[in-house]
Amino acid sequence: MKIGIIGSGNMGGNLGKHWTKTGHNVLFSSRHPEELKGLVKEAGKNAEALSVNDTFEANADAYLLAVPFKAIDKISELYAGEYGNKVIIDATNPYPERDGEMALKVRNANYNASEYTAMKFVTAKTAKAFNTIHAEHLRDRAFRNVNKLTIPYAAQDKESKAVVKQLIEDIGFDSLYIGNLSDTQIMDPDQVIYGKSLKCNELKELVDATKSY
């Protein structure tokens, strides 16, 4: 699978390195791709660095959004012609202290953050994943055969559901499908499963408890 990483910091960088180990082709992106030479070297032969524009034009199978939440509006507008019908994996979180009034508005709205992303990337197939796990756990706990941590995810359609499940499990985590995008409030900052690094049965208990009310 060809995967475009939009935002190559801790989260995007570590996920990209994990995916190259499993044979996926990873396109790391930045406004300054020359600054990603070290990351590409570490990731190996299945990786390259491109501008954000070139990454979207590369016609990847899926795109990971690992940028500050405040960048969603601009990215979705600038590259609207390039991501149509592609799988967009939203790993962003709205933090008002970093992202400003936009994030505060979304957190107080009658829709959740992943639904906002889906509205902005309206021609894509949006899923939500990788936003609840600590970056260091994502980096250090991949490829385990025992005591696996679980990545919760939600998806808009069958294709994005299948793609995200595969990309989670390819790198040695368990996956837990929690529902469609309207169910993802529990994944947002300060909510029930945000920041929880748990085994599958433990995480499922938390998710199920929210549905019993």
N, C-alpha and C positions, 0 to 999 in steps of 0.2 A: 504494500500500500504506500502511496505517496502522501506524506503528511506535511502541511505547511504550518509552521509555528509562528504565530503573530504575537511577538513579545518573547524575547529569548533570555529572560532573567532566570531567577532560581527555579521557578515552576516550569516554564517552557524549556529552559536549558536541560534540566534533569529529565523531564519526560522525553525530550528529543534524544538524549543520549541512551536512555533505556530502549526506546523504540528502534534505534539503529542496531542495537545488539540482537534484536529479534528478526532483523532482515528488512525492516521497513526503510524506505527512503525518506529522509527528513530534510526539509528546507527550513533552516533557521532564518529569520528575517529581522532586519533592523533598519532604521533610517541611515545607519552607518555600518553596512555589512562588513567592511574591512576590519571593524573592531571585534568581529566574531571569529577571527582566525583560530584563536586558542580553543574556543568551544568546538569548532569543526574538527580540529585536529584530535581533540579528546574523544569526540563522537565516532570518528573513523570514516571509512571509505563510503559509507552510505549517507553521508551528510554533506551539505553545502550551505553557504551563506549567500543570501540574496537581499535586495531591497524589498520593502513591503510590497511595492508595486509589482516587482518581478515575481514574487512569491504567489500573489494572487493570479498573475497571468500564467503561471506554470501549470494551471489546471490540476491541482492536487485532488486526491480523493476526499480528503477531510482537512479541515483547518481548526487548529486549536487557538482560541482567544485567551492569551495569558498576559493581558495588558491592564493598566489601571482602568477602572470602570468608566472614568470620565472620557476615555478615548473611544468608546463604542460609537458615539454619534458620528464622529468624524470619519472613522474607518468604514463604517457601514455606508456612509454617503459617498466617500471617495471611490470605493471599489465595488459599487453596486452592480456594475456590469460583469463582474468577474466571478462572484460566488454563487450565482443562481443555480439552484438544484444541488448544491454541494452540502456536505455535512459540516456544520459549524459546531464545535464543542466549546461551550462557554465555561471557562474556568475562572471568570472574573467575580469580584465581590464589591458591592457598593460600600465604601467607607467615607462618610461625610467629612471626616477630618482631613482626608486626602483628596477626595473627589469633589468636594464642595456641594453646592445647592442641588445639583443634579442628583447626586446619590441620596441626599436627604429626601428629596421629592419622591424618588422611587421607593425608598424604604417606608414612606408614609402613604403610598398609593394603595389602590385596591387591586393591584397586580403585583407580582413579585419580580425579582431582578432578572430571572431567566426569561420570563414572559416579555419583559422590556427588551432584552436582547433579541428575542425572536421577532418582535414587532419591528425592530430596526433592520434586522437581516431577513426581511420578509420573504425574499425569494429562496432562501436557503432552508435546509432541514436542521433545525436547532436541537441540540442536546445539552444537558448540564452535567458536568463531572469535574473532578479534581479540584474543586474549590473549597472542600471541607477539610482536607488533610494538611497537616503541617508540612512545610517544604522539606524539613530535615527527615521526616518519616518517609516522604515520597522518595527522597534520595537514598536513604539507608536501608529501607525495609522492602525493597523490590526483590523479585526473584527468590522468594522464600518458598520452601517446600512444606514447612510446618509453621504454625503460629502466624499465618498470613493475616495481614490487615485487610480491611474491606473498603473499597471505594464505592460510595453510593452514586447512583446516576439516574437521570430522568431523560426522556426522549419524546420528540414530537411525532415520530412515525416509526415504522418497522425498520427502515434502512438505518436511520441514525441510531436506533436502539441496538441493532446488531453490530454496527461499526464500533460503538463505544464499548460495548461488552467485550468485544474481541481485544480492543486496545488496552483495556484494563487488565484482562486476564493474560494477555501476551507477556506482560512485564511482572507477573508473579504476584498480583494482588487478587483477592476475591472481589466479585462484583455483586452489588445489591441494587436491583431495579426498584425504584420507589414509586414510579408512576409517570404521568405526563408532566409537562412543565408547570401546570397549575398546582402541582403537589410539592413544588420545590421550596416553598417558604421555609421549611424546616432545615434546609441546607444553607440559608442565608446567615450572615454574621449575627451572633448573639442568640441564634435559634437552636433547636433541640439537638441536631446532630453536627452542627458546625464545630470544627476543631476536635472532633472525636475520632481517635484512632483505635478501632475495635475489631474484634473478630466478627464474622458474619452473623452468628446467632445473637451476639450481644447488640450489634447495630440494629438488627431486625426487630429485636424487642423494643428498642427505643422508637423506631419508626411505627411499629404496630400500636404502641401506647398512644401515640398522637392521633391515631385513626379511631380510637375507641371512645373518644369524647364526642 
